[in-house]
Amino acid sequence: MKKVTLLSFILFFAASVVFASAVAAAFKWVETEHNFGQITQGKPVTAEFKFTNQGQAPLVINKAYGSCGCTGVEYPKEPIMPGASGIIKATFNAANVGTFNKTVTVESNAESGLVTLNIHGEVVK
């Protein structure tokens, strides 16, 4: 009896995984990296990361955040339906002169889980 119960549980779990991956949401990014080149110190700049939901289920972004307080992030709060597109905006406000490499982390229900977007460049006076 224990073997039948265990086997049933394993089959149910395997079927759930296969079904979930077949109907999952999926990001298709135009780009995941943006080079600002040279920017002026103290003048905010914004990168737009465009994506499409290539999955079969609505894409829900739970949270998107920058790697520091100098990077603000805007993202869609409503579900992105299959085939629809959206934009994540990352605004960087440089206080210090020099090169920078910052990230934006996107948490969602997409099959890829966490996605990291990158922005970089050089701040000049």
C-alpha positions as CSV (number, residue, x, y, z in Angstrom):
1,M,0.0,0.0,0.0
2,K,2.8,2.4,0.8
3,K,4.4,1.7,-2.5
4,V,1.2,2.5,-4.4
5,T,0.8,5.8,-2.4
6,L,4.4,6.8,-3.0
7,L,4.1,5.9,-6.8
8,S,0.9,7.9,-7.1
9,F,2.5,10.9,-5.4
10,I,5.5,10.8,-7.7
11,L,3.3,10.5,-10.8
12,F,1.1,13.4,-9.7
13,F,4.2,15.6,-9.0
14,A,5.7,14.8,-12.3
15,A,2.5,15.5,-14.2
16,S,2.2,18.8,-12.3
17,V,5.7,19.9,-13.3
18,V,5.1,19.0,-16.9
19,F,1.7,20.8,-17.0
20,A,3.1,23.9,-15.2
21,S,6.0,24.3,-17.6
22,A,3.7,23.9,-20.5
23,V,1.5,26.8,-19.4
24,A,4.1,29.0,-17.7
25,A,4.7,32.7,-18.5
26,A,8.0,33.4,-20.3
27,F,10.0,36.6,-20.9
28,K,11.4,37.3,-24.3
29,W,13.7,40.4,-23.9
30,V,14.8,42.8,-26.6
31,E,17.9,43.3,-24.5
32,T,19.0,42.7,-21.0
33,E,21.9,45.1,-20.9
34,H,22.2,48.9,-21.6
35,N,25.3,50.9,-22.0
36,F,24.7,54.6,-21.3
37,G,28.2,55.6,-22.5
38,Q,29.3,58.9,-20.9
39,I,26.7,60.6,-18.8
40,T,26.8,63.9,-16.8
41,Q,27.1,63.7,-13.0
42,G,23.8,64.5,-11.2
43,K,21.6,64.2,-14.3
44,P,19.4,61.1,-14.2
45,V,19.3,58.8,-17.3
46,T,16.7,56.1,-18.0
47,A,17.0,52.8,-19.8
48,E,13.9,51.0,-21.1
49,F,14.0,47.2,-21.1
50,K,11.3,45.9,-23.5
51,F,9.9,42.4,-23.2
52,T,7.1,40.2,-24.5
53,N,5.3,37.4,-22.6
54,Q,6.1,34.4,-24.9
55,G,4.4,32.0,-22.5
56,Q,0.9,30.6,-22.3
57,A,0.0,32.1,-18.9
58,P,-0.3,35.7,-17.7
59,L,3.1,37.1,-16.6
60,V,3.1,38.7,-13.2
61,I,6.0,40.8,-12.0
62,N,6.1,40.6,-8.3
63,K,8.9,43.0,-7.7
64,A,11.7,44.8,-9.6
65,Y,14.5,46.6,-7.8
66,G,17.9,48.2,-8.3
67,S,21.1,47.2,-6.8
68,C,21.5,50.5,-5.0
69,G,19.5,53.6,-4.0
70,C,20.8,55.4,-7.0
71,T,18.7,53.3,-9.4
72,G,14.9,53.7,-9.5
73,V,12.8,51.1,-11.2
74,E,9.3,51.2,-12.7
75,Y,7.6,48.1,-13.9
76,P,4.1,47.0,-14.9
77,K,1.9,46.2,-11.9
78,E,-0.8,44.5,-13.9
79,P,-0.4,41.0,-15.5
80,I,1.0,40.9,-19.0
81,M,-1.1,38.5,-21.0
82,P,0.4,35.9,-23.4
83,G,1.7,37.7,-26.5
84,A,1.5,41.2,-24.9
85,S,4.5,43.4,-24.2
86,G,5.7,45.6,-21.4
87,I,8.6,47.8,-20.4
88,I,10.8,48.0,-17.3
89,K,12.4,51.4,-16.8
90,A,15.6,51.8,-14.8
91,T,16.6,55.4,-13.9
92,F,20.2,55.9,-12.7
93,N,21.2,59.1,-10.9
94,A,25.0,59.3,-10.6
95,A,26.4,61.1,-7.6
96,N,30.1,60.0,-8.2
97,V,32.4,60.4,-11.2
98,G,33.7,57.2,-12.7
99,T,32.6,54.0,-14.3
100,F,29.5,52.2,-13.0
101,N,27.9,48.8,-13.3
102,K,24.4,48.4,-11.7
103,T,21.8,45.8,-11.9
104,V,18.0,45.5,-11.8
105,T,16.5,42.3,-10.4
106,V,13.1,41.2,-11.7
107,E,11.1,38.7,-9.7
108,S,8.1,37.1,-11.5
109,N,6.2,34.0,-12.1
110,A,8.1,33.4,-15.4
111,E,9.7,30.0,-15.9
112,S,13.1,31.7,-15.8
113,G,12.5,32.9,-12.2
114,L,14.8,35.8,-11.4
115,V,16.1,37.9,-14.2
116,T,19.0,40.4,-13.9
117,L,19.1,43.4,-16.1
118,N,22.4,45.4,-16.4
119,I,23.2,49.1,-16.9
120,H,26.6,50.5,-17.1
121,G,28.6,53.5,-18.3
122,E,30.9,56.3,-17.2
123,V,29.9,59.4,-15.2
124,V,31.8,62.6,-16.1
125,K,31.6,66.1,-14.6
